[in-house]
């Protein structure tokens, strides 16, 4: 559902900064219509009137999207005024309604009505028809939901999201391709909700983000009636986009209540506090990238069912992923990096398994940096072909959960066929075939022990990384001491200590001149043979 909500949110955002405008009210309004129609939405208006330099459009309905996610937006009024200085001001009605509806992959239908309030909004457009700049000012953007309807059953969904003092620009250069860039600053985002799940469990949440900033750009050739379903074609035509987002302090609280897996009451409260985060993305025919980073944060959870508060903290974290998306004969580069630093736990958690504080409480860290080459065997964003293998006379009695209770016995065959198709989907190749991987860095610091590794693995001609060739070199420090400590406090049973030490001796050798350093050299050879420190283990 959230992917559908995101697609609809993009269309709603375009309303706040309309694509393509001109210096007269009529041209601004027509360009807005052209934009929505170019991406598969229809625009209908109840009436319009012109008084002097002001054009007013009444009862506007914008609707469209795929069956999996449709959006309709009703605007009571849009007022466009020629300011007389080559600029046009656009003001929307202070309240508009939005409805999201569609079908989930498992077959259930949903509908979510929303109310959006934008009091005091204004967009000022300047420039030439082929090079327009829109400056927007939204003192408040307030989005509220009250219910969600699933398969005809309405459930309360009270949630509110409010943006304060949002300002920025949206720049459009028309041509082949059209080019867009934007920048937006928001003073604060606040949110709250009270959500009930299918088992009558409830979660209340509230929070805020300060100092939100975003910017990005897009190059968009041609018109596409449904970007979600035509993403592959759009990328091949030259679609390219990038953007980044950052936020300052983050604070959130939640309370939950419900039943656990044994049918017993379960309740709890939690808090999250963070000093900020940032994210960035890019997408084009050459590949996609996603990066996210977090500053210091801490989380805590208390519950009557847990004898002590659960809390942990992280100094910083990051993730960076780059993947190819287009099918090609030659292998293409990829990379993945992940890092966590300064991970700590509350003393009450430590005392569960180490009451005497035998293990060091030093902050833990993990760093992983991988890169390599992979073959892409199918376009990542290509839509799957329609599947018509389910017999027509079985579809009415089969349900998303299985066979309908009143269905004839032969519906068991339909269920079996559905399960078989699910198995086929699960077994469908991902489209990625790694052929070379470099471990640029693996570093783990945990419980007083450290491990570091580097290496390179390659697939044999016509093979895969399931049977690679290459080498990995690893070094360890403090592992023997850690094993002794784990044995002394009973986390490694004494009757298993000998086996653990034999495994260490098989895979790790002492480093000359050191009492607690070890190293491992793994060598992978053609035919699947594996050697550890010169000794064949497979």
ChimeraX attribute file (.defattr): number of C-alpha atoms within 10 A of each C-alpha:
attribute: neighborCount
match mode: 1-to-1
recipient: residues
	/A:1	13
	/A:2	8
	/A:3	11
	/A:4	20
	/A:5	16
	/A:6	12
	/A:7	16
	/A:8	22
	/A:9	14
	/A:10	10
	/A:11	21
	/A:12	17
	/A:13	10
	/A:14	14
	/A:15	15
	/A:16	21
	/A:17	25
	/A:18	23
	/A:19	23
	/A:20	28
	/A:21	30
	/A:22	23
	/A:23	22
	/A:24	22
	/A:25	24
	/A:26	18
	/A:27	15
	/A:28	23
	/A:29	21
	/A:30	13
	/A:31	17
	/A:32	20
	/A:33	19
	/A:34	16
	/A:35	19
	/A:36	21
	/A:37	18
	/A:38	16
	/A:39	17
	/A:40	17
	/A:41	22
	/A:42	17
	/A:43	19
	/A:44	14
	/A:45	15
	/A:46	11
	/A:47	11
	/A:48	14
	/A:49	11
	/A:50	14
	/A:51	8
	/A:52	8
	/A:53	13
	/A:54	19
	/A:55	19
	/A:56	20
	/A:57	20
	/A:58	17
	/A:59	15
	/A:60	19
	/A:61	18
	/A:62	22
	/A:63	21
	/A:64	21
	/A:65	25
	/A:66	17
	/A:67	12
	/A:68	17
	/A:69	24
	/A:70	20
	/A:71	26
	/A:72	21
	/A:73	24
	/A:74	19
	/A:75	19
	/A:76	18
	/A:77	20
	/A:78	18
	/A:79	20
	/A:80	24
	/A:81	23
	/A:82	20
	/A:83	16
	/A:84	10
	/A:85	8
	/A:86	13
	/A:87	19
	/A:88	25
	/A:89	22
	/A:90	25
	/A:91	19
	/A:92	23
	/A:93	16
	/A:94	17
	/A:95	17
	/A:96	18
	/A:97	17
	/A:98	22
	/A:99	17
	/A:100	21
	/A:101	25
	/A:102	22
	/A:103	19
	/A:104	15
	/A:105	10
	/A:106	9
	/A:107	13
	/A:108	13
	/A:109	17
	/A:110	20
	/A:111	20
	/A:112	19
	/A:113	19
	/A:114	20
	/A:115	17
	/A:116	20
	/A:117	19
	/A:118	21
	/A:119	16
	/A:120	14
	/A:121	19
	/A:122	21
	/A:123	23
	/A:124	20
	/A:125	29
	/A:126	19
	/A:127	17
	/A:128	14
	/A:129	17
	/A:130	13
	/A:131	17
	/A:132	21
	/A:133	26
	/A:134	26
	/A:135	20
	/A:136	21
	/A:137	19
	/A:138	19
	/A:139	18
	/A:140	20
	/A:141	21
	/A:142	19
	/A:143	20
	/A:144	21
	/A:145	19
	/A:146	16
	/A:147	17
	/A:148	19
	/A:149	16
	/A:150	17
	/A:151	11
	/A:152	11
	/A:153	8
	/A:154	13
	/A:155	15
	/A:156	14
	/A:157	19
	/A:158	16
	/A:159	19
	/A:160	19
	/A:161	18
	/A:162	18
	/A:163	22
	/A:164	17
	/A:165	14
	/A:166	20
	/A:167	18
	/A:168	19
	/A:169	20
	/A:170	25
	/A:171	23
	/A:172	24
	/A:173	19
	/A:174	17
	/A:175	12
	/A:176	10
	/A:177	15
	/A:178	16
	/A:179	19
	/A:180	21
	/A:181	18
	/A:182	19
	/A:183	18
	/A:184	18
	/A:185	19
	/A:186	21
	/A:187	17
	/A:188	18
	/A:189	22
	/A:190	18
	/A:191	18
	/A:192	19
	/A:193	19
	/A:194	18
	/A:195	18
	/A:196	18
	/A:197	12
	/A:198	7
	/A:199	8
	/A:200	11
	/A:201	16
	/A:202	17
	/A:203	18
	/A:204	17
	/A:205	19
	/A:206	18
	/A:207	18
	/A:208	19
	/A:209	21
	/A:210	20
	/A:211	15
	/A:212	21
	/A:213	19
	/A:214	18
	/A:215	18
	/A:216	18
	/A:217	19
	/A:218	20
	/A:219	17
	/A:220	21
	/A:221	18
	/A:222	13
	/A:223	13
	/A:224	17
	/A:225	16
	/A:226	15
	/A:227	17
	/A:228	19
	/A:229	16
	/A:230	14
	/A:231	17
	/A:232	20
	/A:233	15
	/A:234	21
	/A:235	21
	/A:236	14
	/A:237	15
	/A:238	16
	/A:239	21
	/A:240	21
	/A:241	19
	/A:242	18
	/A:243	18
	/A:244	18
	/A:245	18
	/A:246	19
	/A:247	23
	/A:248	19
	/A:249	18
	/A:250	19
	/A:251	18
	/A:252	18
	/A:253	18
	/A:254	18
	/A:255	18
	/A:256	18
	/A:257	17
	/A:258	17
	/A:259	14
	/A:260	11
	/A:261	7
	/A:262	6
	/A:263	8
	/A:264	9
	/A:265	13
	/A:266	16
	/A:267	18
	/A:268	16
	/A:269	18
	/A:270	18
	/A:271	18
	/A:272	17
	/A:273	18
	/A:274	22
	/A:275	18
	/A:276	21
	/A:277	21
	/A:278	18
	/A:279	18
	/A:280	18
	/A:281	18
	/A:282	18
	/A:283	20
	/A:284	22
	/A:285	19
	/A:286	14
	/A:287	18
	/A:288	19
	/A:289	18
	/A:290	18
	/A:291	18
	/A:292	18
	/A:293	18
	/A:294	20
	/A:295	16
	/A:296	18
	/A:297	21
	/A:298	17
	/A:299	17
	/A:300	16
	/A:301	18
	/A:302	17
	/A:303	17
	/A:304	12
	/A:305	11
	/A:306	12
	/A:307	9
	/A:308	15
	/A:309	17
	/A:310	17
	/A:311	19
	/A:312	16
	/A:313	20
	/A:314	21
	/A:315	18
	/A:316	20
	/A:317	21
	/A:318	18
	/A:319	18
	/A:320	18
	/A:321	17
	/A:322	19
	/A:323	20
	/A:324	25
	/A:325	25
	/A:326	23
	/A:327	17
	/A:328	13
	/A:329	8
	/A:330	9
	/A:331	18
	/A:332	21
	/A:333	16
	/A:334	21
	/A:335	17
	/A:336	17
	/A:337	18
	/A:338	18
	/A:339	18
	/A:340	19
	/A:341	19
	/A:342	16
	/A:343	20
	/A:344	17
	/A:345	18
	/A:346	15
	/A:347	17
	/A:348	15
	/A:349	15
	/A:350	14
	/A:351	11
	/A:352	9
	/A:353	13
	/A:354	17
	/A:355	13
	/A:356	9
	/A:357	12
	/A:358	12
	/A:359	16
	/A:360	12
	/A:361	15
	/A:362	14
	/A:363	17
	/A:364	19
	/A:365	20
	/A:366	18
	/A:367	18
	/A:368	18
	/A:369	18
	/A:370	19
	/A:371	19
	/A:372	20
	/A:373	20
	/A:374	21
	/A:375	22
	/A:376	22
	/A:377	17
	/A:378	15
	/A:379	16
	/A:380	17
	/A:381	16
	/A:382	14
	/A:383	12
	/A:384	7
	/A:385	6
	/A:386	6
	/A:387	7
	/A:388	7
	/A:389	9
	/A:390	13
	/A:391	9
	/A:392	8
	/A:393	10
	/A:394	18
	/A:395	12
	/A:396	10
	/A:397	15
	/A:398	20
	/A:399	16
	/A:400	12
	/A:401	9
	/A:402	15
	/A:403	20
	/A:404	15
	/A:405	10
	/A:406	9
	/A:407	14
	/A:408	12
	/A:409	10
	/A:410	10
	/A:411	20
	/A:412	16
	/A:413	12
	/A:414	20
	/A:415	21
	/A:416	13
	/A:417	15
	/A:418	17
	/A:419	13
	/A:420	12
	/A:421	15
	/A:422	12
	/A:423	11
	/A:424	11
	/A:425	10
	/A:426	10
	/A:427	9
	/A:428	9
	/A:429	11
	/A:430	11
	/A:431	16
	/A:432	17
	/A:433	17
	/A:434	21
	/A:435	22
	/A:436	24
	/A:437	22
	/A:438	19
	/A:439	17
	/A:440	15
	/A:441	16
	/A:442	19
	/A:443	19
	/A:444	20
	/A:445	20
	/A:446	19
	/A:447	16
	/A:448	16
	/A:449	19
	/A:450	18
	/A:451	19
	/A:452	17
	/A:453	19
	/A:454	17
	/A:455	19
	/A:456	18
	/A:457	20
	/A:458	22
	/A:459	19
	/A:460	17
	/A:461	7
	/A:462	6
	/A:463	13
	/A:464	16
	/A:465	15
	/A:466	12
	/A:467	17
	/A:468	24
	/A:469	21
	/A:470	18
	/A:471	19
	/A:472	17
	/A:473	17
	/A:474	17
	/A:475	19
	/A:476	23
	/A:477	20
	/A:478	18
	/A:479	19
	/A:480	17
	/A:481	13
	/A:482	18
	/A:483	16
	/A:484	14
	/A:485	16
	/A:486	18
	/A:487	16
	/A:488	13
	/A:489	17
	/A:490	12
	/A:491	12
	/A:492	15
	/A:493	12
	/A:494	13
	/A:495	9
	/A:496	10
	/A:497	15
	/A:498	11
	/A:499	11
	/A:500	13
	/A:501	13
	/A:502	11
	/A:503	11
	/A:504	16
	/A:505	12
	/A:506	14
	/A:507	17
	/A:508	20
	/A:509	17
	/A:510	16
	/A:511	15
	/A:512	9
	/A:513	7
	/A:514	9
	/A:515	11
	/A:516	15
	/A:517	20
	/A:518	22
	/A:519	19
	/A:520	21
	/A:521	19
	/A:522	22
	/A:523	21
	/A:524	20
	/A:525	15
	/A:526	12
	/A:527	10
	/A:528	11
	/A:529	14
	/A:530	21
	/A:531	16
	/A:532	20
	/A:533	17
	/A:534	11
	/A:535	13
	/A:536	12
	/A:537	12
	/A:538	9
